Amino acid sequence: MLPRSASAPQALRCIGVGIDTSRYGHYAAFLSDDLQPAADELAFAESADGYQQLQSRFDALARRHGPCPFHVRLDAAGQYADNLLHFLHGLHASGALALTISCGDPQRNKNYRAAVFGPQKSDPVEARAAARFALSERPAPVAPLSDVLRTLRQIASRLHALVRQRTRLINQLHHLLALTFPELALLTKDLAAGWVLELVHRYPTAARLAEASAEDLRGISYLPDQQVGPLRARAGTSVASLRGPAIEELVRDQVRQLRDSGARQKRLENLLAHTYRSLPQDNHLATIPGIGAVTAAVLTAFILDIDRFATPGKLVAYFGILPIEVASGIDRDGKARGPKRFVMNRRGNDLVRRYLWMAALSAIRFNPAVRALYARVVARHPGHKAVAVGHAMRKLLHLAYAVWKTGRPFDPAHFPWPSPAPGEPDDGDAADVSPKQAAGRKPVGPARSAATAACEGSGPDRPGPDQGTSVDFSHVRRQLPMARVLDQLGLAPRLRGTGPQRRGACPIHRGDARGRTFSVNLEQHVFQCFDSRCGAKGDIIDLWARLQGLSLRDAALDLVRTFDLEPTPRGTEKRNG
């Protein structure tokens, strides 16, 4: 039904369509290019009849206003927009309508709706805001996903939910055992291990375990012999406060649920790997040592299209595999935390982080590029090996970006990555390999420039500079863009802006990540803090010196070591500092 106010057809340049999605149906609003209603709003069901109503409305608008493009914006609620997206892409592919389809981030749509309509919130308001956004902002269209990728994403989402459920079940078992046998948690860290579950299923309480003989415990598969004595001793002197048939059955039921969730997780992992292998085009992630088929499938399911990310740093930031500064609060010992402390960022998909952590532990042993980087970080921070594992996770994402971009499998022998001698730390390459390095050949076209934007200067190791090394400040600056330094320091995600100028909290004088006095120009590679109490400014060497507490010369040498740069142009003896 057309609006009563429209007395005669008018030619329109485009029509904006906003659709608010939900489980059982959707609500659509139609705006002309002057942001006035082009047709009555439509509520339609998630069914064939409802979709036919939407198509009929499109056809009526096309007949009334002539052939004009439709800019469609969906406000997605969970997965409820998948069928609708598939239907709209089908209409566009058939050539019947010219549709530009975008599916927005719910938070961004919410912010836009609040800015335009204030506190109003309803299906019509959400749809009108989406239609205005489509016309005003002209967001980039979303490409349709293949059925295999959509299936892979659904399996990964189900695995994600199951892994979270299994974590809750393990925590519930911890709570039960805290009442029935609290000392068990002091003897083993992994209460989900197979031998632990079998032990608890047979002997749910400390009293029952104290009655068992050493031979009975040795009959449990994979139970370490050295644990038999301590288990019986702790069970006999346990401070457990609950026992009896009812609590025993409760513990056994918890064990059965854990075992069932473990079996379901294994089946989903097998299904995920099988679906990944059926992709029409291999992205070669599974060729990277350390990344197996399941981890490759999980990464693929959440990345979907590597062209969504302009640089490897964007991919790293998307999954949150980077450190963040913590400079406030009190630690567990009741002491004030130091002025600067870095921990792993909690942002990102926890399923990807879980599998990437396990992949990093494997890559440290079998991937030459990751092994070299891990050894270098451990040599610098021997007391914080978890930090080195975080660097290994980041390295794997850079390698995944490279091989997917180039379409070539990983070549571990392309560079002579150093292998440390037994008992000696390695001085491996700190730079991230480019697609050329990963694939074993020089790629053609823009793929290399996109994949190596944050990886210039990578290659075989050169001897690290010492204090007597000549260093040319200008030559160091020319080799190292500001964006790469910010990424290395973990500052890039904290800065805001879309052009070369970025703003954020000053990392030099503010430890609480508040304020916007810190300005960076990514084209001129300079920074400045406009706070009168700080006033810091300069280039990459000045920034590195201020944050690391070094002199300019020491900062330049540290940059050379960290990013594997040339301290001076070849054939020169220029010295600074």
Protein Blocks (a to p, Z undefined) as FASTA:
>chain_A
ZZfklmbdcddfbdcddddddfkbccdddddfkopafbdcddddddfklmmmmmmmmmmm
mmmnopaddddddddehjllmmmmmmmmmmmmnomaccddddddfklmmmmmmmmnomad
cfklmmmmmmmmmmmnopaddddddfklmmmmmmmmmmmmmmmmmmmmmmmmmmmmmmmo
mmlmmmpmblmbmklmmmmmmmmbfklmmmpcfklmmmpghiafklmmmmmmmmmmccbf
becjklmmmmmmmmmmmmmmmmmmmmmmmmmmmmmmmpfbdghlmmpghiafklmmmmmm
mnopamlpmbfklmmmmnopacdddfedjdfkopacdfbdcdddfedcfklmmmmmmmmm
mmmmmmmklmmmmmmmmmmmmmlmmlmmmmmmmmmmmmmmmmmmnopacdfklpccdddd
ehiacfbdfbdcdfklmnopacehjllmmmmmmmghiacddddddfklccdfklmmmmpc
fklmmmmnopmmmpgcjblbdcdddfklmcnlpajfbccdfklopacdfbfklopacdfk
lmmmmmnopafklmmmmmmmmnopafbdehiacdeZZ
